[in-house]
Amino acid sequence: MRVSSGVPGFDELVEGGLLSDRLYVISGPPGSGKTTFCSHFVTQGAKQGEECLYVTMHETKEELIQDMSSFAFGFDRAMQSETTQFLNLVTESGKRTITQFGTEGGLTNRLVAFINSNDVDRVVIDSTMLLQHFFADATEEITGFLSALKQTDATVLLISEMTDPSSYSDEHYLAHGVIFFHNFLDSSGMTRGVQVIKMRGTAIDSDIRQLSFSEQGLRVHPDEQVQG
């Protein structure tokens, strides 16, 4: 079963969409489009009546909606939908919500229990910096966290603040798929691109394809290759 990203042009790069119930890492430098891509993903799920969850620790729901307010793809309506939940893990309300699912096993057990109990279909976790905040032994505990997420019946996007596309970390090896966003600055200005690095079970186009922003959000141009 394929899951649409909701980003025009992207699904053409991955045989019509992401394979469902899998973990994908969305990597790239700041300002490259990672959060907007994930916002499209949640919006698409809400439009289809799917249960969606956006998890963060550095932004309020209102701030996230404000960040996406310049785009007209419907993110604000998605976030107000009854099927979409927002969870900030450092706020008191977020802590109360997640603590309902036990105090043993830390964040991993509680978040997985939340996802399973609410039959969540789509999850965005923003970002790997969140995990470093919660885990004392980041390498070992993040491995367990990602492995547990892979066992849920949700399609999960994990945002990774990574600037070097040749330097891979544990989440890239553990994930079913890795999507990298690029910013190239030259004398003519900024060129943006998206590249599918890895996608298990899918024939992929691994070239860097042009990415653009408009009032409708992101758009991938699958026929336009970017020379990095």
C-alpha positions in Angstrom: 0.0 0.0 0.0 1.3 3.4 -1.0 0.9 6.6 1.0 0.8 9.9 -0.8 3.3 12.5 0.5 0.9 15.3 -0.5 3.7 17.1 -2.2 3.0 17.6 -5.9 5.6 15.8 -8.0 7.3 13.9 -5.2 5.4 10.7 -5.4 6.6 10.2 -9.0 10.1 9.7 -7.6 9.0 6.7 -5.4 6.7 4.7 -7.6 3.5 6.6 -6.6 4.1 7.2 -2.9 5.7 6.0 0.3 5.2 2.4 1.5 2.9 2.5 4.5 3.7 1.6 8.1 7.4 2.4 7.6 9.9 4.8 9.0 11.4 7.6 6.8 14.1 10.1 7.7 13.8 13.6 6.3 17.3 15.2 6.3 18.8 18.4 5.2 20.1 21.9 6.3 17.9 24.5 7.9 15.5 26.2 5.6 15.6 23.5 3.0 11.9 22.4 3.2 11.9 19.6 5.7 9.1 20.9 7.9 7.1 22.1 5.0 7.3 18.6 3.4 6.2 17.0 6.7 3.3 19.5 6.9 2.2 18.5 3.5 2.3 14.9 4.6 0.1 15.6 7.7 -2.3 17.7 5.6 -2.7 14.9 3.1 -3.5 12.5 5.8 -6.1 14.8 7.4 -7.8 15.3 4.0 -8.2 11.5 3.8 -9.6 11.2 7.2 -6.5 9.5 8.6 -5.3 9.8 12.2 -2.3 12.0 12.3 0.2 13.0 15.0 2.8 15.8 15.0 5.4 15.5 17.8 7.8 18.3 18.7 9.5 19.9 21.7 10.6 23.3 20.3 7.5 24.8 18.8 3.9 25.4 19.9 0.9 24.4 17.7 0.2 28.1 17.1 3.8 28.8 16.0 3.8 25.9 13.6 0.5 27.0 12.1 1.9 30.6 11.8 5.0 29.3 10.1 2.9 27.6 7.5 0.4 30.4 7.1 2.0 31.8 4.0 1.1 28.6 2.2 -2.4 27.7 0.9 -2.3 23.9 1.0 -4.6 23.7 4.1 -2.2 22.9 6.9 -4.1 25.2 9.3 -7.4 23.3 8.7 -5.5 20.0 9.0 -4.2 21.0 12.5 -7.7 21.9 13.6 -9.1 18.6 12.3 -10.5 16.1 14.9 -8.2 13.4 13.4 -5.0 15.4 13.9 -3.2 15.6 17.2 -0.3 17.9 18.2 2.1 16.9 21.0 4.8 19.1 22.4 6.7 16.9 24.8 8.1 19.7 27.0 4.9 21.5 27.8 2.8 20.6 30.8 -0.1 19.5 28.7 2.2 17.4 26.5 3.8 15.7 29.6 0.3 15.0 31.0 -0.8 13.5 27.8 2.2 11.2 27.4 2.3 10.2 31.1 -1.1 8.6 30.7 0.6 5.8 28.9 2.8 4.9 31.9 6.0 6.0 33.5 8.1 3.0 32.8 10.4 2.7 29.8 10.7 6.4 29.2 9.7 8.2 26.1 10.0 5.2 23.8 7.3 3.0 25.5 5.0 5.9 26.1 5.0 7.4 22.6 4.7 4.0 21.0 1.7 3.2 23.3 0.2 6.6 22.4 0.5 5.8 18.7 -0.9 2.3 19.0 -3.8 3.3 21.4 -4.9 6.1 19.1 -4.6 4.0 15.9 -2.4 6.7 14.4 -1.8 6.4 10.7 0.8 9.2 10.1 3.4 10.5 12.5 5.9 13.4 12.2 8.6 13.7 14.8 10.4 17.0 14.7 13.3 16.4 15.2 16.3 14.2 16.1 17.3 17.1 18.5 14.2 16.1 20.4 15.6 12.6 21.0 18.9 13.9 22.2 17.1 16.0 24.8 15.3 13.0 26.2 17.9 10.3 26.0 21.0 10.1 28.2 22.8 7.6 26.0 21.7 9.0 22.7 23.2 6.4 20.4 21.9 3.3 22.2 18.5 4.7 23.2 17.7 6.3 19.8 18.4 3.0 18.2 15.8 1.4 20.4 13.4 4.2 19.9 13.5 4.0 16.1 13.3 0.2 16.2 10.1 0.5 18.3 8.6 3.0 15.9 9.2 0.6 13.0 7.0 -1.9 14.8 3.9 0.4 14.9 1.2 0.5 12.2 2.0 4.1 11.4 3.9 5.7 8.6 6.5 7.8 10.4 8.6 10.8 9.2 11.5 11.8 11.4 13.1 15.1 10.7 16.9 15.1 11.0 18.9 18.3 11.1 21.8 17.1 8.9 23.9 19.4 6.7 26.4 16.9 5.1 24.8 14.4 2.7 27.8 12.2 2.8 27.8 11.8 6.6 25.3 9.3 7.7 24.1 8.6 11.3 22.3 5.7 12.9 18.8 6.9 11.9 19.7 6.7 8.3 20.8 3.1 8.5 17.8 2.1 10.6 15.1 3.8 8.5 13.3 2.2 5.6 13.9 5.4 3.6 16.0 8.5 3.6 15.0 11.7 1.8 17.6 14.5 1.6 16.9 18.2 0.9 19.6 20.4 -0.6 20.3 24.1 -0.8 22.8 25.3 -3.4 23.8 29.0 -3.3 25.7 30.5 -6.2 25.9 33.8 -8.0 22.5 33.4 -9.5 20.8 32.8 -6.1 19.5 29.8 -4.2 18.7 26.5 -5.9 16.8 23.9 -3.9 16.7 20.2 -4.6 15.3 16.9 -3.1 17.0 13.5 -3.4 15.8 10.1 -2.5 18.9 8.4 -1.0 17.3 5.2 0.1 13.8 3.6 -0.2 13.4 -0.1 0.6 11.0 -2.0 -1.6 10.9 0.8 -4.1 12.6 1.6 -7.4 13.9 5.1 -6.9 15.2 8.0 -8.9 18.2 9.0 -6.8 19.2 12.1 -8.8 18.7 15.5 -7.2 15.5 16.9 -8.5 14.5 20.6 -8.5 12.3 21.8 -5.6 10.4 25.0 -5.5 8.3 27.0 -3.0 5.1 28.8 -4.0 2.0 30.0 -2.2 0.8 26.3 -2.6 3.8 25.1 -0.6 6.4 22.7 -2.0 6.5 21.3 -5.5 9.0 18.8 -6.8 9.9 19.0 -10.5 10.7 15.3 -11.3 11.9 16.1 -14.8 14.3 18.8 -13.8 17.7 17.5 -12.5 19.9 19.7 -10.3 23.6 19.6 -10.6 25.0 19.8 -7.1 
